[in-house]
């Protein structure tokens, strides 16, 4: 009975078929005793402290990367989605093993960025690089494939990394998995990701794009409704982060470094605005939704306060 394929059943109003499926699906109609252990474990959990925290102390009670969940990291092209996620993965590796499949950058590029972020330095010395190798050896796994892959390859890589101990696995980005041009295919692929996260007890982070802004260009701050593709992606994801880089402030900072005069409005932007907004646009299993303001510092890293200390990874 279990071999009946749901996709082959088109007339779901047929009473005879309903009777057949009643017998098939009876195996999945259960009482609480069948999942009591999971229930008790979940009852005692606190979503505000369960999971892996982000690097910034002030966010630890607000948002976490929990196991069995999917997060989407979305934003306009060039708005530092991969950079911010890299810092998050770096700090997550202090607690759990991390896997990364980056289809846009060679693996030594991603490792270099993490090394710079760990040191909070644009030019860490070679001696630090060797220390970083020793530190990362048992904490990171990389999927050594560049460019587009078939969906089954991506899913296989996730399973392979999970079997080798990775608890947080990042896919950068969804566009390279060959599913984004077909919404049905994209939705089915995302369903598989959700199933893997649940079955393997891992967190999967997916980098994704938003639609091209109709107005405002880089100054437009996207919302959950701007995420590219099927709306089911946002509907099914447990967490949605919107990453927005303040291009105007960045431009004014470059002018300041070059010794060019600034207007009163330019000075106001520097004093009042942040370099990056990390917007928690959806968090299914915890109450916080809102904006985390971040300021850029050396080594392609970010800190929580404009005048605060840079987050140097002391373990390395």
Secondary structure, DSSP 4 states (H G I P E B T S, - for coil): -TT--GGG---TT-HHHHHHHHHHHGGG---GGGGHHHHHHHHT--TTTSSEEPSSGGGTTT-EE-TT-EEEEEESTTSSHHHHHHHHHHHHTTTSEEEEEESSS-HHHHHHHHHHHHHT-TT--HHHHHHHHHHHTTTEEE----S---HHHHHHHHHHHHHTTEEEEEEE-GGGGT-TT-HHHHHHHHHHHHHHHHHHT-EEEEEEEBPPPSSSGGG----GGGBSS-HHHHHH-SEEEEEEE-HHHHHHHHHHHTT----HHHHHHHHH--SEEEEEEEETTSS--EEEEEEEEGGGEEESSTTS-----TT-
